[in-house]
Every structure is written in structure tokens, then in C-alpha cells.
Amino acid sequence: MKKVILFNILITFIGIVAIELFFGSWLNTYNYGYLTLPRNYQIISDTSDLYDMGGKVSYTRDENGFRGHYNNPSDIDFLVLGGSTTNEMYVDDCCIWTNRLAELAKKDGHDISVVNAGIDGQSVLGHVWNFDNWFPNIDNLSPKYVIAYFGINEQKIVPDLKAVQTPQHKDFARQVKQYVRNNSAIYHLYKTVKGTVAAHRANLTHHKINYKTAPWESVSLESYRQRSCDVESQQNFRARLDKLYTKITDLKATPIFATQRRGDSYIDGETVYGLQESQALDKRHDLDCFNQITREFCAEKSIKCVDASKIPFKKEEDFYDYVHTTPAGSQKIAAFFYKDLKTEINSLK
């Protein structure tokens, strides 16, 4: 009896090893080691409670960790970096702004690839990290343009957020665990099933805001413009832009930087309004300061700056929380980028 049990255990073990060697990525020249990047991943979420016309949405990332369609990493036209406002966890694959941008171009006869490399929480610090730790794992990655859509997460640059900016573990035991997760075929199957089961779960950082009933505060536009920017923060941000610019050009791609807007503030005539609960007036001002540095940097380097801070959003229909857009808001982002990038898109003929 013991021999039968031992034989069955041995056969099972051999079967597991065979499955892992054949379907896993243990022997790949390029593998993701212990990086905590979602790859070969799909989850179905219910967004009914996030925004009007919400429902089941599909969030998919491929074997390289990207969202979007492309034939080969060597053929990517636009690689888009960003945080959660680019990643768009709760907008369907079809409707994220990067995909909508590609669709708009296709309608005009330009079949381009716009690939989404957004990671929740990342700022320029994280985007720089990607070039040293993520992108080298992608064989033949050579995008023609790299769009970096940033600003909002620059307000969060503090030492304890580096784990979010750079998705990796320092603890050895956790590194080993993540290494197994990244390379195991059986774990990938488990992760896929678990993601489907978790369809109705919501991320606590994404929540619906009722802009019509939320309390607002206001200041005059004149007094708002008299506020000063933090010089040290601006200098540090400028240095990060330099690093990102260098990383992109070293990849032999053309950089395109883009500013951002929040949904929890707006200007009406000579008055600036902001939600009290999110301290929107202060955060809008900080973002304005970063956006201005981005504009100046682009002018200095003679690179394209898509000034997306000027997108004419409607807060009630385009944002479901302070910063994340609904599918309608994502469509506006795509339309704005498409209009501003026609020269670059035409050059890809």
C-alpha cells in the first residue's frame, strides 16, 4: 500500500514538474523574477456602483504586462506610461483612453498601436524605474513614441511610497514567493480563476463621488493665482523629468509628456471651486505647479507637450471620483490626445 502511495506521489510530482517546465516561464531567457507586475491577467469587475451605465468590465494585461493591441514589441507606435488614470482598472479594455486613441486614428485610416503600460500609484519616479527593471525583460521593445501622462501622483512622492513606485519586494522570502508567482503555470491558472471569482469586489481607492451633493468651497481666481509653488518640490520634479527624458531617448524613442487635470475642482468665471472633503483647491494648485514645470521642460527640450489639463471635462459625467474618469471621460482624453498628436500619427505612415 505504501509503495502505491509513494508511486502516486512520484507520478504527481513528475506531472507537476512537466506542466511547469512546458507551460511555465522558468527557463525563459527573459522572465520577471520577483517583480510584482500583473501579467497574463484578466479580471471581470462590476462597476455598477462606480458610475452611470456601469456594469461588468474586463481588465486584461498580456504576457508583457501591457493593455492594448500590438503584433510585436518591436512594432509598438505609442507606449503610454502613467498611474491609475492611465491603467484605468475599472474601465473596460475596449474603452480605456489609450484604446480609444487607437480607434480614432483607425477611423481616419491610420492603423496604429497604442500600448498601455500604466501602473496604479506610479509617478515619474516609477516610470524611470520601469526602464531599468520592467522594460529590459521585453525582447525587442522599441516603441517609436513614449507618452508619459503624469502630474497627479507627483503630489505623493514620499519615502514610504517607493514600494508603490517600484513594484518589487526587498524581503528575501517575499522575493522567492513572487518569483514562483511570476513563473508558475499552475499559479497563473489559480490567479485567473481567483480573478473571475472576485468579479464583484471593488478597490477601496476607487469610489463614486456625488458631485451634485458634495460640499464645495471657493476662492477668487485672483487670490488663487497669487499662491506660490514649493521651489524644492519643483526642482526635484524637474530632476525626475530629466531622468525620464534620458531613459526614453536612450530607448531611441521620441518622448511626449502630458499634463493632467483633477475632477474635484473647476474654474467658473473669476472663481475657483473645489471639493472640501478632498482638499481639492490645495491639490489643484500643487498640480498646476507641476504642470507648469512640465510645459517649461517640454519647451526647453523641444518635445511635444500634450496639455491635457485643458480638457473640457464635465465633472458629473466624466469622473466617478476625484481623479479617475468614466468611459465618457476617457473618450474625451482620447479625443484631446488624438487632435494634438495628428502630426506624429501622420508620420507613422
N, C-alpha and C positions, 0 to 999 in steps of 0.2 A: 504493500500500500504506500509506504514511504517513497519507494522508487517511482511509483506512478505520479505522486505529488511532485517530487523533485523534477521528474521528466516534464510535467506540465508547466512547472515554473520556468524551466530552462527554455522550453519552446516559446512560452510567452515572452520571456526576456529577449530571445533571438528575434521574435517578431517585432517587438518594440524597437530594437536597435535597427532592424531593417527598414521599418517605417521612417524612423528619424533620419537615417542616412539617405534614404531615397527622396523623402518629401521635405525634410528639414533643410536648414541652411548652414549646418555646422561646417561643411567643407568648402563653402563658397570663398572665393578669393576676397570678395567684399562682403563683410557682414557687419551688423550694427552693434556687435559687442554687448555692452551693458547700457546703451543709450535708451532712455525711456521715451522713444518716439513711436506713435501708433503707425503700424504698417500692416498691410493685408487685413484691413479692418473695416467692418461695417456695423453700424448700429441704427436701428429704427427708433425714432423718438416721437412722442406725441406733443405737438406744440399748441394744442387747442387752448391751453391756459396762458400762452405767451402773447399771442397776437390774433387779431381777427382773421378769419379764413385760414387759421392754422389747422393742422391735422398731423397725420403720420408723415414724417420726413426721413429721408435716407441720408446718412452721413458716411461717406466712404473715403478711405485712404488706401492707395495702392502699395505695391511692394517697395516703393521708394519713399513712402510716407507722404505722397502728394495727393491732392484732389485735382481732378481735371483730366482732359484727354490729350494724349500725345502718342506718337508712334515710337519714339526713341528719345532718351535723354539728350542725344546729340542734335535733335530736331526741334527742341523747345524754342519758341519765339519769345515769349514773355514768361519769366519766372517771377512770381509775386511773393514778396516777404511781408509779414505783418503779424499782428497779435490776433486776438479773438475776433476783431472786426474784419479780418481777412479770412481766418479759419471758418467762421460762421457755422459753429457747431449745430445750431438749431434752424438752419435754412437748408432746404433740400439740395442735393447735388446739382440738380438742374438749374437752381435759382440763385446760387451764390453769385456775387457780383463778378468774380473772375470768369465764370462760365458764361454769364450774360454778356460780358465784354466780347468773348469769342463769338457768340451768336450774332451780335450786332455787326461784327466785322464780316461774318459769313454772309449775312443778308446783302452786304454791299459787294460780295464777290471775293472776299479775302478769307481764305481758309487758313486761319492761324491757330496756334496752340497757346493757350494762356493757362499756366500751371500754378496751382495754389500751394504755397509752402508755409501757410500761416500756422502759428502755434500760439495757443492761448497764453497770455501773460508776457509774451516776448516784446521787448523794446529793441532799440538799435543795438544794445549790448548783446542781446540774444541773437540778433541777425548776424552780427560779426562772428559769434561763436559757431553758427551753422556752417560757415565756410571752412572752419578748421576741423569740425567734428562730425557733421552730418553729410555735407555735400561730397567730401572725398570718398565716401562709401558708394557713390552712384557713378558707375562706369560710364565714361563718355559724356558726362554732363557738360553741356556747352550752350547755355541759352544765349540768344542774341541780345536780349534786353533783360535787366533785372529791375523790377519795380519794387520799391520799398515804401510801404504805406504805414506811416508811424506818427507819433505825437502824443496820443493819449497815455500810453504806457510809460512815457518818459517821466511822468509825474510820480512813478512808483519806484524809481531807482534808489533802493536802499540795500545794505549788505545782506539782510535776511531774505531777499527776493532772488538771490543769484541762483537758487535751486530751480526757480521757475524759468529764469532766463536761459539757463544752460541745463537741459534735461539729462542729467546723469547723477548717479549716486557716488558718494565718497566712501561709504561704509563697504568693506570688502564682502561681507555676507550678502548685502543687498545687490552688489555688483554681480555676484555669482548667480543670484536669483534672477536678475534682469537678463543676464546672458542666456540663461536657459529659456526664458520667455521669448527672447528675440529670435532664437534659432530652432525651437522645438515645434515640430509639425503637430504633435498632439496638443500642446498648449494652445497653438493657433486655433485648432478646432474647438477647444474648450472656450476660448475667448470669443469666438464667433457666436457660439450658442448662448453664452452668457450675455453678450450684447443684445441678442434678439429678445431674450427673456426680460432684459432690463428696459424694454421699449418705453415704458411709461414713467421712468424715473427722470427727474429734472435736475439740472445742475443749479445749485443754490446761488451761483453768481449771476445767473440769468433769471430775471423775474419781471413780470409785467408791471409797468407803471401806468397809473391812470392820470394822464397829463391834464385832464379836464378838472379833476377834483383835488389834485395835489397842491399844497400851498406854495405860492411863488413870492419871491422878494425882488426888489428892483433898485437900480441906481441910475443916475443920469449918465448918458453916454459921455458927457464931458468929464465927469469925475472918474468914470471907469478908465478913460484913456490917460488919465493922469497917474494911474498906478504904475509903479516901476517894476521891472523884471529883476529877478535874482541873478546877479552877474556871475557868481560862481557856477550856478546851475547851467547857465547859458554856455559858459566856457567849457564845462565838462561835456555838455551835449555836442558842442561844436567839435570837440576832440573825437567823440564817438562817430560823428558823421565822417570825419576824415578816415577813420579806420574802415568804416563800411565802404566808403568810396574806393579805397585801395583794394579791398577784398574783391569787389565786383570787377574792377578793371583788371586785376590780376587773373581773373577768370576769362578775360578777353570779352567781357560783355559790356554793354553800354548801360550806365546807371540812369534810373529815373526815380526821383524822390517825390513823394506826395505828402501833402499836409492833411490834417484831419479836422473833423467837427464833432462836437458832442450834441446830444439830442435834448439835454436838460437845460438849455439856455437859448435865448434868441434876442435879437435887437428889433425893436419896433419904434421907428422914428428916432427920437432923441433919448430913448430909454432902453436899458439892458435888463432883461428879466432872467431869473434863474430859480430852479427849484431849491427850496430851503433845505430839504432833507438830504440832498447830495452835495451841499455847499457848492452849487453849480457856478456861482459868479466867480469865486476864487479859482476853481478848476478851469473855467473857461479862460480866465486871464493867464494862468500858467500855460495853458495850451497855446494861446495866442503868442506868448513869448517864444515857445519852441518853434511854432510855425514860422515866425519871422526869421529866426536863425536859419531854418531850412531854406526859405526863399533867398536869403542872402548867400548861403552856401552854394546853392544852385547857380546863382548869377556869377559868383566868383569862379566856379569850375566850368561854367558854360554848359551845364547839363539841363535837361528838361526837368521842370518842376510842375507837377500837376497840383494846382492849388485847390484841392478838394474841400478845403474849409469854406469855399464859396458855393458849395452845392445847395440849391434852394430846397432844403428839406421841409417837410411839414411834420412837426413833432408827433402829433397824434397818430398819423398813419405810417410814418417812416421809421419810427423807433419803438421797440417794445420795452426797453429800459433806458438807462441813462446814455448808453453809447452804442448798443447793438441794434442793427437795422432789421426790419421786417423784410420779406421778399420785395415789397414795393420800394423800400428804401435802398435795397441792394440794386434794384433796377436803375435807380437814379444815379448811384455811384458808377455803375457800368456805363450809362449814357454819358456822364460827365467825362469819364476817362476816355471813352471812345472818341468823343468830339475833340479832346485835347491831344490825342495820340494818332490822329489821322496821318500825319507826315511819317511817323515811324511805321505805322501799319502799311502804308503805301510803299515804303522802302523794302518791304519783305516780298514784293512780287518776284 
